[in-house]
Structures are given as structure tokens and as C-alpha cells.
């Protein structure tokens, strides 16, 4: 499986795994006067859209989805991605 790492304006450095994004720049929380650094993963709503969006599909599948963009449900996927980013900021 191919992995790609990006710098996101909200999450910082993130690595694409098969069904989620792994955050490299972790957030530190203080709980009971102890600093905790949890492992942070961002779940994907639509992995087909994400694979298409970052170019991890085969050439044939890329062409198929370019010819049939409605199958990607891009509007719905982008809306959910934006909601996830808003929740992360809060």
C-alpha cells in the first residue's frame, strides 16, 4: 500500500494510511497534572474519493472516476472533511 505524507494547514504533518490519516504533529493534553500525548488518527469517510484525490489509484481507475465523477460523491466527502477540521480546531 502506498503512503503519502502532506503538510495540512489544520492538522500539520499527516500521513495517509489505508483508511485513515495519521497525525505526526501530536497534541499534548494535561490530565491529572500529567502530560499525555495521544495517538491521533483522522478517519476517512470516503476512501475511494481520498485515493482518487491524492492520485493513489491505478491509471484505469483514475480515468473511470474522471469519466464518472458522480460516483466519488466528492461534495459529500468534502463537506465531511471540513466538518472534521472544524471539530479538530475546537
Buried (B, 14 or more C-beta within 10 A) or exposed (E): EEEEEEEBEEBBEBEBBEEBBBBEEEEEEEEEEEEEEEEBEBEBBBBBBBBBBEEBBEEEEBEEBEEEEEEBBBEEBBEBBEEBBEEBEE
